[in-house]
Amino acid sequence: MEQWRSYWGRGVNSAVIESTLQSAAHGYLRDLCDLGYETLRADPHLAAIVSKRLRAVASIPPRVTAANGIGIDSETANFYADMVRWQLSKIPRLRQRLANMAASIWFGRAALEIEWVETKDPKERWRVKNLHWIHSRRLCLGPDRELRVNDGMWQGTGFEKVGFDLREVPFKFITCQRQLFSEYNEREGLLPNALFYSFFKRFGWRERLALTELYGKPLRWIEFDPNTVTKTDDTVLDKARDIADDMGSDHAAAFPPGVKLVMQSVGQGSSAVHKEIMEDCNKELSKLVLGSTNTTDAAPAGLGSEQARVHQDGELLVFTTDCDEIAEDLTHSLARAIVQLNGGPEAAELYTPKVELPFEVPPDPKLELERAKMMLEMRLPLKVDEVYERSGYSKPVDGDQVISELPTPAPANPLDGLFRAAVTPSDTSAQSSEPEPRKTSPGPAKFSQWRQGRSLLTGPVLEERLVQGIPLCIDRPVGFVQQGIGPDGASWSRTYQRDYGFIPNTQGGDGEGLDVFLGPDLGSANVYWVKQVKPTSAGSVFDEYKLFVGFASASDALECYGAHIPPQFFGGLEQSTIGQVKSLLGLDPRPMMGARDPLALERATKVLGLIGLLGDEVRG
């Protein structure tokens, strides 16, 4: 029978489609099935969207839910649910068989044959060995519009008792007869509704290619000089025509005397109307199959992605309905058969589990992480496993190499980086509860209140200084010896050649106070910033800033840095002024910046973003 399948090719026209639909309406479905397969082969867009809808069903693993309700023994219900669940898991190529069942969406009907195997297990005597696909071309409708398998050449004139009635052998077949449009089965499925639109596309392509062949390339003709060549000089004209015919796009040719070749380009809009027809047909087919037009081709989303959401909602409704109907067929024809063959009719009546194909749109990881962040900001607890699942990442296990935080990026400007976390109110509730991890010799120290109620950090330091109006805590004076153990396990020590400390109530990039080296020239108006980096396997990442105060030149600052810190941690040096540092701290910058120059002061304060922090006397 298969070698006699109908194929129309270029012969497809509206009359052929109309005749095929009329035959199907009278019960003869074989030609309609052949034309449906040919249409999918000839229409890539239609094939893609139909496949998308079918694969949406096949992509969902079946879920089996035990029977429940009044008079149901939960232990027995779970036993049969486990039986059905286990047998489904052993069916070869189950996802492909789900796609075969979903083909009823296109053809209006589908069927699978169940292959059983008998075992010696008294509790599970019958098991499903395999499911076999029955080609839609083999299916026909009987007098009661029941599905029948007919492998003969003769399918009757329609609705006849030919072939094998699938109802005659119970528990042997899974049948799907869709009712998408509440019609009789011979008129059901997406196929009859899609044929004309797909034909219009084929006609559009055919005419467009013909126009391309005729007018897509420049027109060419031969002109001759009547004074040199006459119309009756056939030999010369034939030779010229042969030369023109043999010319390619990148060839040159010599024509006889008095003959020349003329080429003229044709307008580009000759096939635009056919392109519009094809695009409109694609949209209509997309609406028919997926319920939306935003399908296989990339299209811009509407305002706020509302258009994309509407398209997704339409497709979700279509896919969910397909999965629910296929799951009902599996419950009725397969799960019930498994329970009845192994437990009897009464068990099937009470304990047949429900097979489900729960279609869900995969969560958007970015959106889910934003929602999780919002929940945490509201101090609402979240399940860690659920956050991992919805974000798309797997939860690490022991032995996995993990990333727990992103490397701290270096600010584009060290002054901007310092400003973002520089001066904080004296309210300790806004500060970290963790003390700054300074390893210093013990010694009580407290700075007094300064700058409109702002107080400095209280901690054990060796000396407190005020350098050009900037408060400093010296915790490693000249001669201080620092010891430690490196990543390689080797011990190291460092003897400080310059006083070293930090500016309280600041952060230098590493979460601690901004580190400061003090040089011999404490009256210098310049300061130097060194960006310190941290070597990693992926390259150097920003670590912190170190400030050099009291150094006459950049070379002096670099010499001091090299005497205390290995060169692999050096990431660059920039120069600024004492006045800028004081402005960042909210101190009066006028001694170093020139309070008599209001424009200079305004430029500095705008760049640093400090107009809201400087006092009224500075802004004035």
Protein Blocks (a to p, Z undefined) as FASTA:
>chain_A
ZZmcccekjmpcfklmmmmmmmmmnopaklmmmmmmmmmmmmmklmmmmmmmmmmmmmpc
cdddddedehiafklmmmmmmmmmmmmmmpghklmmmmmmmmmmmnopacddddddddfb
fklmbccfbdcdddfklpccdfkopacddfbfbebjbjpaehjdfklpghkbccddddfk
opafklgcjklmmmmmmmmmmmmmmmmmmmmmmmmpccddddddfklpcfklmmlmmmmm
mmmmmpcfkbccdddehiacddddddfklmmmmmmmmmmmmmmmmmmmnopablmbccdd
dehhlmmmmmmmmmmmmmmmmmmmmmmmmmmmmmmmmmmmmnojklmmmmoccddddddd
dddfklmmmmmmmmmmnopacdfklmmmmnopacddehiacdfbdcddddfblklmmmmm
mcgcfblklpcfbdcdddddddddddddeehhiacdddddfbdcdeehiacddfbdghia
cddddfkopacddddfbdcdddehiaehjopacdddddfblmbcbdcddddddddfkbpc
dfbdcddehiabfklmmmmmmmmpcfklpgbdcdddfklmmmmnopafklmnopmlmklm
mmmmmmnopmmmpcfklmZZ
